[in-house]
């Protein structure tokens, strides 16, 4: 739906897709989504599904392939009867999931041409060998040039589908975030592994070789990055704000599932560490420095020590998918719940990396902290922190909050002074 926003240089965002689509005139394009709109039917994903299908309607999608999971979630969200009013739907889901909605397995869009025959582009979807046979039997001749693009959910059928002479292109499950050309150049069918997370738009260009009879379509492919410098569609910006409001009103933070901590440990908050670890605490408070908008003081404040503020600035401080990486112990009992209920556990603090501190504090340090402990890459993933994995040392150097280790000391006797040891470094 939208890049995480924790760092610059991230790709994606529904509100920027218009800028990509509009590089092609509306009369010359077909906009397709291959489905699997959300991964599972959680309460947050039901909200997300509703917003995504509204976005597709605003963006002018021609056809959306609905998986069985999509259909289940659409029913749970009460949307199944209204989807066809937003865009055309196709599906390869089993009949027992689709009997009352009657979504077809194919969709055709016709493109006219002033210079000669037009083009019929047909989107097909299949998940079984029987469905492939069914599609083959339903292919009809046309006076126009015809292009068939198959969405194939089952990778085991790639070879069988490749042997169908009428298939011009196949869209198969993702291999990476970026959509990738899998087949050889200029070889039919053009096989494309879809991308993930909406970071790229896959673009299939169709040209007609009018010198051949009948006219022969020629396909080429490229991926287009959805970069942060693209213009935003304000209607979609507002739609995402509606999503944030719905997530807040659903009080999802308070419903976030939590695992029990071992040995009755509890989270106590970073201020509890200050008594014995004041140097480390003060360094954590101020580094790496971040500018706090609207504050009159020039005092430096650390990014980790003010992690929740970055979410407040973009209205994502009630979104569990965002908050979990900006607070202490949200996945565990006694961890963060909300800013009102557990303010001491806001921000990325000592216990994120060192583990819950109740026994360590109670014993005045005699009992060492234990897991669960987080590592940097639990949150600094490619989706959340675009530059981190290529620049780990530079990032880690900024958060050093401990004193350098002292050089080893050796106790030696000085000749002539047997009873007067001297420390020699």
C-alpha positions, 0 to 999 in steps of 0.5 A: 500500500505504501512504503514503510517510510523509516528511511529514504529511497524506498519504492512503492505506494498506491498514491504514486501508481497514477504517475506510472500509468499515465505515461501511457494514454488511457486508450492504449493501456490495460491495467491488471493486478494478478491478485493475492491482495493481502496475505491472510484474513486478520482484522487489519488485513480486512481493512487493508483489503477494502482500501486496496480495492477502492484504490484500484477503482480510483486508479482505473484498473481494468481487471483483477485476478482474485485468488481463493484467499481474496474471495474469502476475505472479500466475503468476510469484508462484505465486499464480494457483491460490489467488486465488479462495480469497481473493476472486472474480476476473473478467478481460477478459484475452485467452483465451490468458492465462486458458484454464487458469484460467477466470476469468469476465467478470462477477460478481453479488452479490444483496442482499435487502430486507425492504421489497420486491424485492432488488437484483442488482449485477453487475460486468462487465469488458471491453477490446474491442468483441467483449467488449462484445457478448459481455456484452450477449448474456449479460445475463439478466432478473431479478425483482430490480432489477438494476444493471450496473457496467462496468470499462472498461480501453479508453478508446476504447470509452467512447462505444460502452459508453455506448450500451448501455442496460443499463449503469448505471455505468462505471469508466474509467482514472484521470485523477488521484489522486482518483476523479472523476465524469465524466458529467453528474449524474443522467445514465445511465451514471454514468461515474467515472474511477478514482483512483490510489495508494489515496488515496481510496475511490470509493463508488457508492450505490444506492437503489431508487425503489419507486414506479416499476414495475419498481423503478428503481435510482438511483446517486450517487457520492462519493469518500472520502479515506483520511486518516491519522486513521482507525483502523488494522487491526492485522492489516494493520499486521502484514502490512505489517511482513511485507512490510518483512521480506521486502524486507529478506531479499531484499536488494533494495538490493544488487540495485538497478540502477545507471547509469554516471556520465559521465567516470569520476566518483565519489561521495565523500560529504559529509565530503569537502566539509568541508575547503573548505566548512566553513560550508556543511557545519556548516549542513547538519548542523544545519538544518532541525532535527529531533528525534532520538528517544532522544538525550540531547543537545539538539544540533540535527541537520538533516533532510537530514543525518539522512534515513536515520534517518527510515526506520530509525524506520519500518523502511523502511531496506531498501526501495529505493523509500524509500531512493533519496530518502534517500541519495546517488547510489543510481541510479548506479555508486559511489553508495549500496549499503547502510548497511554498505557505503557509510555515507559516502553515507547521508543527503541530502548535498552531491552530491545537488544538486551532483553527484558530487564526485570531480574537484572534490575531487581538483582542490581546487575547480579543476574544477567539479562536474557532473551528474547533479544532483537537484532538490528536486522529484525527491523532494518530489513530491505522493506523498512530500511532501504540502505541499511543492509549495504551500509551496516557499519556506517549505521552501527557506528552511529549508535555506539553508546558504550565506552571503548574497552580499556587496554589490558593491564599487566602487573609487574614487579620493578627490580629493586622494589620487590614489594612495590608493584607498578601498573604498566599498560 
